[in-house]
Amino acid sequence: ERDFPASAVRFFASARSQGRKLAFRGQEIEVEDAETADPSGLDIALFSAGSAMSKVQAPRFAAAGVTVIDNSSAWRKDPDVPLVVSEVNFERDAHRRPKGIIANPNCTTMAAMPVLKVLHDEARLVRLVVSSYQAVSGSGLAGVAELDEQARAVIG
């Protein structure tokens, strides 16, 4: 969609999805098992497979020299992993990555920060109280199952 410069693209997932084909720039690319694939030779890996997968695979990919950009909550509070919003702190923080991993905040924060930065730069915000309501699906299958169980208990 944005014609990101990439000479090659690989897709990784759990063993359950291995072998499926995904379309990219007119090609069908086979999904590889993230646990057994060799990440060497990759420049960047975009992770969005949940915390459990990221905690195991992100360090493995980073150890192979890959810069990992992680979309899960796995690394957001790790002091050795920069939490980056490109429009806000990319220049300051994105190059400081001792673990080879860059985290990004959740969707609500990611959307709000570019606007809040402009407001802060102009008005020096001191305090902000925000409430957000997230889809339970963001917590994965376990969260959906828990909601289903709770709803059935209430409804009867």
C-alpha positions in Angstrom: 0.0 0.0 0.0 2.8 2.4 0.9 5.4 0.7 -1.4 7.8 0.2 1.5 11.2 -0.6 0.1 11.8 -4.3 0.5 13.8 -6.6 -1.8 12.3 -9.6 0.0 9.4 -10.2 2.4 8.9 -13.2 4.6 5.9 -14.1 6.8 6.1 -15.9 10.1 3.5 -17.4 12.3 2.9 -20.3 14.6 3.2 -23.9 13.4 -0.5 -23.9 13.0 -0.3 -21.4 10.1 2.9 -22.7 8.5 2.5 -23.4 4.8 -0.4 -21.0 4.3 0.1 -18.6 1.4 -0.3 -14.8 1.7 -0.4 -12.4 -1.2 2.1 -9.6 -1.3 2.9 -7.4 -4.4 1.3 -9.9 -6.7 3.2 -12.9 -5.3 2.0 -15.8 -3.1 4.4 -16.1 -0.1 4.4 -19.2 2.1 4.1 -18.6 5.8 7.0 -20.0 7.8 7.0 -21.4 11.4 8.5 -18.6 13.6 9.9 -21.1 16.0 12.0 -23.1 13.4 12.7 -20.4 10.8 16.2 -19.0 10.4 15.9 -15.2 10.7 19.5 -14.4 9.7 19.7 -12.0 6.7 16.6 -10.1 7.7 16.9 -6.4 8.4 13.6 -5.7 10.1 10.9 -8.0 11.7 7.5 -6.6 12.5 6.0 -8.6 15.4 2.3 -8.6 16.1 1.7 -12.1 17.4 1.0 -11.5 21.1 3.2 -11.3 24.2 3.9 -15.0 24.6 5.3 -15.3 21.1 7.2 -12.0 21.3 8.9 -12.8 24.5 10.4 -16.0 23.0 10.9 -15.1 19.4 11.9 -11.4 19.5 15.1 -12.0 21.4 16.0 -14.9 19.0 15.4 -12.7 15.9 17.3 -9.8 17.5 20.3 -12.1 18.4 20.4 -12.9 14.6 21.0 -9.2 13.9 17.4 -8.4 13.1 15.8 -5.1 14.3 12.5 -6.2 15.9 9.6 -3.8 16.1 7.1 -5.3 18.5 3.4 -4.5 18.6 2.5 -6.6 21.7 2.7 -5.6 25.3 5.7 -7.8 26.0 8.4 -5.1 25.9 6.5 -1.9 26.6 7.7 -1.6 30.2 11.3 -2.9 29.7 13.7 -0.1 30.4 16.2 -1.5 27.8 13.6 -1.4 25.0 12.6 2.0 23.6 8.9 2.7 23.4 8.6 4.6 20.2 5.9 6.7 18.5 7.5 7.8 15.3 6.0 11.3 15.2 7.0 11.9 18.9 10.3 10.4 19.9 11.8 8.4 17.0 14.9 10.6 16.6 15.6 10.5 20.3 14.9 6.8 21.1 14.7 4.5 18.1 18.4 4.1 17.7 18.9 3.2 21.4 18.1 -0.5 21.4 20.4 -2.6 23.5 18.2 -5.6 23.1 17.6 -5.1 19.3 13.9 -4.5 20.0 11.7 -1.5 19.6 8.3 -1.5 21.3 5.3 0.6 20.3 2.4 1.5 22.6 -1.1 0.2 22.3 -3.5 1.5 19.6 -5.1 4.2 21.7 -1.8 5.7 22.8 -0.3 5.4 19.3 -3.2 7.4 17.9 -3.3 10.0 20.6 0.4 10.8 21.0 1.0 12.8 17.8 -1.8 15.2 18.7 -0.9 15.3 22.4 2.8 16.1 21.5 1.7 19.2 19.6 -0.5 20.3 22.4 2.2 19.7 24.9 4.8 21.6 22.9 2.5 24.6 22.8 0.8 24.5 26.2 3.0 22.3 28.3 0.5 19.8 29.4 0.9 18.8 33.1 -1.8 16.2 33.5 -4.1 14.2 31.2 -6.8 11.8 32.3 -7.9 9.4 29.6 -10.3 6.5 29.5 -10.3 4.0 26.7 -12.4 0.9 26.1 -10.7 -1.9 24.3 -12.0 -4.9 22.5 -11.5 -8.1 24.5 -10.2 -9.8 21.4 -7.0 -7.8 22.0 -6.2 -10.1 24.9 -6.3 -13.1 22.7 -8.3 -16.3 22.7 -8.1 -16.7 26.5 -9.7 -13.3 27.0 -12.5 -14.0 24.5 -13.1 -17.3 26.3 -13.2 -15.6 29.7 -15.7 -13.0 28.4 -17.8 -15.8 26.9 -17.8 -17.7 30.2 -18.7 -14.5 32.2 -21.5 -13.5 29.8 -23.0 -17.0 29.9 -22.9 -16.9 33.7 -24.8 -13.6 33.8 -27.3 -14.4 31.1 -27.9 -17.9 32.4 
